[in-house]
């Protein structure tokens, strides 16, 4: 595969931005085998924003010849008091439910689950003096203002009452980039600020310098789109506000989980925010796009409609559907029905896993989340 074809794979939906595209092109042209990483907190059930959106980029990167890595961020999760702050439970969930679910999703999306390395944060840090020296070196090269600026909106609003753990978190994220030699750190657009910190210190740190063919480089950050929560009631005014209104596993009615039954999916999509003719930050359109139009289609997508309302509509691209919806040619109810059925089809292999070999894992997760 040539450089431009690899670049096209990495840049395609749901990629939101690359910092920077030219730097990535240069790295691909060198022919160096690049490393990627994306990190996840270990908390509740995996929803399609974490599962389908994130893993679709992992699959694209695999196909582009990049080594992909998933960091199971147990220490970060513990700092944020996930799963009740029980570190043992966090670690167990990470290496069982999270690993197996991600593998099944990668497989369902046409990737190779065995080609992605899964790294438990504790294992990365254990007996690793250089990691802790790296972390200290990073803090030597950051100001409190920079770290505060990298926090979420909530963290920045808390002022002096902010938990110290919140301030430790961004330097840890930066250290992970270099400790994993991640030329391409990856996350949702809400991770942008942490990745910018990594780029700012790349030329200054002494430990784990990032190099390609002996030349020090900055990490090239990849950010994917965030799925709006199903239950939003108004459009977010900015991408940053969207990060506070994205699907959340802690708010079940806002998200579709990868193990949801067909009836669950139909009911959630039917209740989702989807105003007529509104295409920006419309969660239903975003769900249809990731379910149906991630790959170039070999046959048209058929959106079913009652005959009295014009009958079925065919579309070859997401842009066609979006244009028809904006023009009022597609009713929200018909869009929701089509989206729900597309999601059900996409998630069928993952759902089948949790009805069979993964049933015990799912039951354990249900018990854990009930007691937390």
Long-range contacts (C-beta under 8 A, 24 or more apart in sequence): 1-63, 1-64, 1-65, 3-28, 3-29, 6-64, 6-65, 7-64, 9-60, 9-61, 9-63, 9-64, 10-57, 10-60, 10-61, 10-64, 10-66, 10-222, 12-60, 13-225, 13-289, 13-290, 13-293, 13-294, 13-318, 14-53, 14-56, 14-57, 14-224, 14-225, 14-289, 14-290, 14-294, 15-57, 15-222, 15-223, 15-224, 15-225, 16-189, 16-223, 16-224, 16-225, 16-239, 17-189, 17-192, 17-222, 17-223, 18-220, 18-221, 18-222, 18-223, 19-192, 19-195, 19-196, 19-199, 19-220, 19-221, 19-223, 20-220, 23-217, 23-218, 23-220, 24-184, 24-220, 27-183, 27-212, 27-217, 27-220, 28-64, 30-212, 30-213, 32-212, 32-213, 33-65, 33-66, 33-67, 34-65, 34-66, 34-67, 34-183, 34-184, 35-66, 35-67, 35-69, 35-180, 35-181, 35-182, 35-183, 35-184, 36-61, 36-66, 36-67, 36-68, 36-69, 36-182, 36-183, 36-184, 36-185, 36-186, 36-222, 37-68, 37-69, 37-70, 37-71, 37-176, 37-177, 37-180, 37-182, 37-184, 37-185, 37-186, 38-69, 38-70, 38-71, 38-185, 38-186, 38-187, 39-70, 39-71, 39-72, 39-73, 39-76, 39-121, 39-173, 39-176, 39-187, 40-70, 40-71, 40-72, 40-73, 40-98, 41-73, 41-76, 41-77, 41-80, 41-82, 42-72, 42-73, 42-74, 42-77, 42-82, 42-83, 42-90, 42-91, 42-93, 42-94, 42-98, 43-77, 43-82, 43-83, 43-249, 43-250, 44-83, 44-249, 44-250, 44-365, 44-369, 45-249, 45-257, 45-258, 45-259, 45-365, 45-369, 46-97, 46-98, 46-101, 46-102, 46-105, 46-249, 46-257, 46-258, 47-247, 47-248, 47-249, 47-255, 47-256, 47-257, 47-258, 48-227, 48-247, 48-255, 48-256, 48-257, 48-258, 48-287, 48-290, 48-343, 48-347, 49-188, 49-226, 49-227, 49-246, 49-247, 49-255, 50-249, 51-101, 51-102, 51-105, 51-258, 51-350, 52-105, 52-109, 52-258, 52-290, 52-291, 52-346, 52-347, 53-188, 53-224, 53-225, 53-226, 53-227, 53-290, 54-186, 54-188, 54-224, 55-102, 55-105, 55-106, 55-109, 55-111, 56-109, 56-290, 56-294, 57-186, 57-222, 57-224, 58-106, 58-111, 58-116, 58-186, 59-106, 59-109, 59-110, 59-111, 61-184, 61-186, 62-111, 62-112, 62-115, 62-116, 63-111, 66-184, 67-117, 68-115, 68-116, 68-117, 69-116, 69-117, 69-118, 69-119, 69-180, 69-182, 70-102, 70-116, 70-117, 70-118, 70-119, 71-119, 71-121, 71-124, 71-176, 71-180, 72-98, 72-99, 72-118, 72-119, 72-120, 72-121, 73-121, 73-176, 74-120, 74-121, 74-122, 75-121, 75-122, 75-125, 75-172, 76-121, 76-169, 76-172, 76-173, 79-165, 79-168, 79-169, 79-172, 80-165, 80-169, 83-368, 83-372, 84-371, 84-372, 86-372, 89-368, 91-120, 91-122, 93-365, 93-368, 94-120, 95-120, 96-361, 96-364, 97-361, 97-362, 97-364, 97-365, 100-353, 100-358, 100-361, 101-258, 101-350, 101-358, 101-361, 104-349, 104-350, 104-353, 104-358, 105-258, 105-350, 107-349, 108-346, 108-347, 108-349, 108-350, 109-294, 110-295, 119-180, 121-176, 124-176, 124-179, 124-180, 128-179, 130-179, 130-207, 130-208, 131-175, 131-179, 131-208, 133-206, 133-207, 134-175, 134-178, 134-179, 134-205, 134-207, 134-208, 135-171, 135-172, 135-175, 137-204, 137-205, 137-206, 137-207, 138-171, 138-174, 138-175, 138-201, 138-205, 139-171, 141-200, 141-201, 141-204, 141-205, 142-171, 142-174, 142-197, 142-200, 142-201, 146-197, 146-200, 147-171, 147-197, 149-193, 150-193, 150-194, 150-196, 150-197, 151-193, 152-190, 152-243, 152-244, 153-240, 153-241, 153-243, 153-244, 154-244, 170-194, 170-197, 171-197, 173-197, 173-198, 174-198, 174-201, 177-210, 177-219, 178-202, 178-205, 178-207, 178-208, 178-209, 178-210, 178-219, 179-208, 181-208, 181-210, 182-219, 183-210, 183-212, 183-217, 183-219, 183-220, 184-219, 184-220, 184-221, 184-222, 185-219, 185-221, 185-222, 186-221, 186-222, 186-223, 186-224, 187-222, 187-223, 187-224, 188-223, 188-224, 188-225, 188-226, 188-243, 188-246, 189-223, 189-224, 189-225, 189-226, 189-239, 189-242, 189-243, 190-226, 190-240, 190-243, 190-246, 191-223, 192-221, 192-223, 195-219, 195-221, 195-223, 196-221, 225-286, 227-283, 227-286, 227-287, 227-290, 228-273, 228-281, 228-282, 228-283, 228-286, 229-254, 229-255, 229-273, 229-283, 230-254, 230-255, 230-256, 230-268, 230-269, 230-271, 230-272, 230-273, 230-283, 231-271, 231-272, 231-273, 232-273, 232-281, 232-283, 233-273, 235-278, 235-280, 235-281, 236-281, 242-281, 247-283, 256-287, 256-343, 258-347, 258-350, 258-351, 259-350, 259-351, 259-354, 259-362, 260-347, 260-351, 261-351, 262-344, 265-340, 265-343, 265-344, 265-347, 266-340, 266-344, 269-336, 269-339, 269-340, 269-343, 270-336, 270-340, 272-336, 274-332, 274-335, 274-336, 275-332, 276-328, 276-331, 276-332, 277-325, 277-326, 277-327, 277-328, 279-322, 279-325, 279-326, 282-325, 284-332, 284-335, 284-336, 284-339, 285-321, 285-322, 285-325, 285-335, 285-339, 287-339, 287-342, 287-343, 288-318, 288-321, 288-335, 288-338, 288-339, 288-342, 289-318, 291-339, 291-342, 291-343, 291-345, 291-346, 292-318, 292-342, 293-317, 293-318, 293-321, 303-330, 303-334, 303-335, 303-338, 304-334, 304-337, 304-338, 305-330, 305-331, 305-334, 309-334
